[in-house]
Amino acid sequence: MKPYVITISRQFGSGGAYLGYRLAKRLGIYYIDREIISEMARRLKLPEFGLSMVDEKPSVYWEVLMANGYIGTAGYSPPKLFIPTNINLFEAQSEIIKKMAEEKSCVMIGRGCSHILKDNPRHLSVLLHAGIPFRKKRVEDLYEVSGEKALKLIKKYDGERADYIRQVTGHDWLDANNYHLCFDTGRIGLDTAEEMIVNFVQDKFAVKKK
């Protein structure tokens, strides 16, 4: 069967990684997350550690990292002759994401995948959002932090993701018009969201029901 891809954009604490993994396991397809960073590091000959530090973050983070040189597993090394911009990184990442989506059916998390694959006819884009109480509780439990720390993390990561998507795509990260399906996981629950996505995929892409 020709590959299909589910992309999940998510507010921090809304259950994106959890749901993505569940979907991949249930549908018998690949779950792709950190593999994108690893492939970027290999192609661009950049330290994976450095790329992880600026993953889904606006350009200011990359500029600070570059100003201080690359930091790899072996310690400090001076900047390379070619210093890629945030846009250069996004273009390289886009090529990797498109190639992966063509090769195998998969679930991809974040990184502007929904925008990168918007012209792929076998692509389902999903946005997960939820109210602060629901997300705060999940972050407290998952990361074992206080309520105050959880709120700071939510504000930090939501802000970084919104700025990043705006910079590299020009789109509003939470605009429902940019997605096929949007779920308030705090209201409908992650189990219900999973069932609805699976049913949609089975109908849209003629996936055999399990």
C-alpha positions as CSV (number, residue, x, y, z in Angstrom):
1,M,0.0,0.0,0.0
2,K,1.2,3.5,-0.8
3,P,2.6,5.2,2.4
4,Y,0.5,7.7,4.3
5,V,1.5,10.0,7.1
6,I,-0.2,11.5,10.2
7,T,1.3,14.7,11.5
8,I,0.6,15.9,15.0
9,S,1.0,19.5,16.1
10,R,0.4,20.0,19.8
11,Q,0.3,22.5,22.7
12,F,2.7,21.5,25.4
13,G,1.0,19.0,27.8
14,S,-1.9,18.2,25.4
15,G,-0.7,14.6,24.8
16,G,0.9,14.8,21.4
17,A,3.8,12.4,21.9
18,Y,1.6,9.9,23.9
19,L,-1.1,9.9,21.2
20,G,1.4,9.7,18.4
21,Y,3.0,6.7,19.8
22,R,-0.3,5.0,20.5
23,L,-1.5,5.7,16.9
24,A,1.7,4.3,15.4
25,K,1.5,1.1,17.5
26,R,-2.1,0.6,16.8
27,L,-1.9,1.2,13.0
28,G,1.4,-0.8,12.7
29,I,3.3,2.2,11.3
30,Y,6.5,4.1,12.2
31,Y,6.7,6.7,14.9
32,I,9.1,9.4,13.9
33,D,10.4,12.1,16.2
34,R,14.1,12.2,17.2
35,E,15.0,10.5,13.9
36,I,14.6,13.8,12.1
37,I,17.2,15.5,14.3
38,S,19.6,12.6,13.8
39,E,19.3,12.7,10.1
40,M,19.8,16.5,10.0
41,A,22.9,16.1,12.0
42,R,24.3,13.5,9.6
43,R,23.5,15.5,6.5
44,L,24.7,18.9,7.7
45,K,27.6,17.5,9.7
46,L,26.4,19.3,12.8
47,P,26.4,18.0,16.3
48,E,23.1,16.4,17.2
49,F,23.3,17.8,20.7
50,G,23.4,21.4,19.3
51,L,20.5,20.7,17.0
52,S,18.5,19.3,19.9
53,M,19.0,22.5,21.8
54,V,17.3,24.6,19.1
55,D,14.7,22.0,18.1
56,E,11.3,23.8,17.4
57,K,12.7,27.1,18.7
58,P,12.9,30.5,17.1
59,S,16.0,31.8,15.4
60,V,17.4,33.7,18.5
61,Y,18.3,30.3,20.1
62,W,20.3,29.2,17.1
63,E,22.0,32.6,16.8
64,V,23.1,32.4,20.4
65,L,24.4,28.8,20.0
66,M,26.3,29.8,16.8
67,A,27.8,32.9,18.4
68,N,29.4,30.6,21.0
69,G,30.5,27.9,18.6
70,Y,29.3,24.4,18.1
71,I,29.2,22.2,21.2
72,G,29.5,18.5,20.5
73,T,30.0,15.4,22.6
74,A,33.7,16.0,22.6
75,G,33.4,19.5,24.0
76,Y,33.9,22.9,22.4
77,S,34.9,23.3,18.8
78,P,35.0,26.6,16.7
79,P,32.2,27.6,14.3
80,K,32.2,25.9,10.9
81,L,33.0,27.9,7.8
82,F,29.4,27.5,6.7
83,I,27.0,28.7,9.4
84,P,23.4,27.7,8.5
85,T,20.5,30.0,9.4
86,N,17.3,28.9,11.0
87,I,15.8,28.9,7.5
88,N,18.6,26.8,6.2
89,L,17.9,24.3,9.0
90,F,14.2,24.3,8.2
91,E,14.8,23.7,4.5
92,A,17.0,20.7,5.2
93,Q,14.5,19.4,7.7
94,S,11.7,19.8,5.2
95,E,13.6,17.7,2.6
96,I,14.1,14.9,5.2
97,I,10.5,15.0,6.3
98,K,9.2,14.8,2.7
99,K,11.5,11.9,1.9
100,M,10.5,10.0,5.1
101,A,6.8,10.5,4.3
102,E,7.3,9.1,0.8
103,E,9.2,6.0,2.0
104,K,7.0,4.6,4.8
105,S,3.7,5.1,6.6
106,C,4.4,7.0,9.8
107,V,3.3,9.4,12.5
108,M,5.4,12.6,12.8
109,I,5.4,14.9,15.7
110,G,5.8,18.7,15.5
111,R,8.5,20.6,13.6
112,G,6.1,22.2,11.1
113,C,5.4,18.8,9.5
114,S,1.8,19.7,8.9
115,H,2.9,22.7,6.8
116,I,5.7,20.9,5.1
117,L,3.4,18.0,3.9
118,K,0.3,20.1,3.2
119,D,0.4,19.1,-0.5
120,N,0.9,15.4,0.1
121,P,-2.5,13.8,-0.8
122,R,-1.9,11.0,1.7
123,H,-1.4,13.2,4.7
124,L,-3.6,13.8,7.7
125,S,-2.7,16.8,9.9
126,V,-3.9,16.9,13.5
127,L,-3.8,19.7,16.0
128,L,-4.1,18.9,19.7
129,H,-5.0,21.6,22.2
130,A,-6.4,21.7,25.7
131,G,-7.2,24.0,28.6
132,I,-4.5,25.0,31.1
133,P,-5.9,22.8,34.0
134,F,-5.7,19.6,32.0
135,R,-2.2,20.4,30.6
136,K,-0.9,21.6,34.0
137,K,-1.9,18.3,35.6
138,R,-0.3,16.2,32.8
139,V,2.9,18.2,33.0
140,E,3.0,17.9,36.8
141,D,2.6,14.1,36.6
142,L,4.9,13.4,33.6
143,Y,7.8,15.6,34.7
144,E,7.3,15.4,38.4
145,V,7.3,19.2,38.9
146,S,5.3,21.7,41.0
147,G,2.2,23.4,39.6
148,E,4.1,26.7,39.3
149,K,6.9,25.0,37.3
150,A,4.4,23.2,35.1
151,L,2.8,26.6,34.2
152,K,6.2,28.1,33.4
153,L,7.0,25.1,31.1
154,I,3.7,25.4,29.3
155,K,4.2,29.1,28.7
156,K,7.8,28.6,27.6
157,Y,7.2,25.8,25.1
158,D,4.0,27.1,23.7
159,G,5.7,30.5,23.1
160,E,8.7,28.9,21.4
161,R,6.7,26.7,19.1
162,A,4.4,29.6,18.1
163,D,7.3,31.8,17.3
164,Y,9.2,29.1,15.4
165,I,6.3,28.2,13.2
166,R,5.6,31.8,12.4
167,Q,9.2,32.4,11.5
168,V,9.7,29.4,9.2
169,T,6.2,29.2,7.6
170,G,4.5,32.5,8.2
171,H,1.5,30.8,9.7
172,D,-0.3,31.0,13.0
173,W,0.6,27.8,14.8
174,L,-2.9,27.4,16.3
175,D,-5.0,28.4,13.3
176,A,-7.5,25.5,12.8
177,N,-7.6,26.3,9.1
178,N,-4.1,24.8,8.7
179,Y,-5.2,21.3,9.9
180,H,-7.6,18.6,8.9
181,L,-8.6,17.6,12.4
182,C,-8.4,19.6,15.7
183,F,-9.1,18.0,19.1
184,D,-9.5,19.5,22.6
185,T,-7.9,16.6,24.4
186,G,-8.9,18.0,27.8
187,R,-12.6,17.8,26.8
188,I,-12.9,14.7,24.7
189,G,-10.0,12.7,26.1
190,L,-7.0,11.1,24.4
191,D,-8.8,7.7,23.9
192,T,-11.6,9.3,22.0
193,A,-9.2,11.4,19.9
194,E,-7.3,8.1,19.1
195,E,-10.5,6.3,17.9
196,M,-11.6,9.2,15.7
197,I,-8.2,9.5,14.1
198,V,-8.0,5.8,13.5
199,N,-11.4,5.7,11.9
200,F,-10.6,8.7,9.7
201,V,-7.3,7.1,8.5
202,Q,-9.0,3.8,7.8
203,D,-11.7,5.5,5.7
204,K,-9.5,8.1,4.0
205,F,-6.5,5.9,3.1
206,A,-8.3,2.6,2.8
207,V,-6.3,1.1,5.6
208,K,-7.4,-2.4,6.6
209,K,-9.3,-2.4,9.9
210,K,-7.7,-4.2,12.8
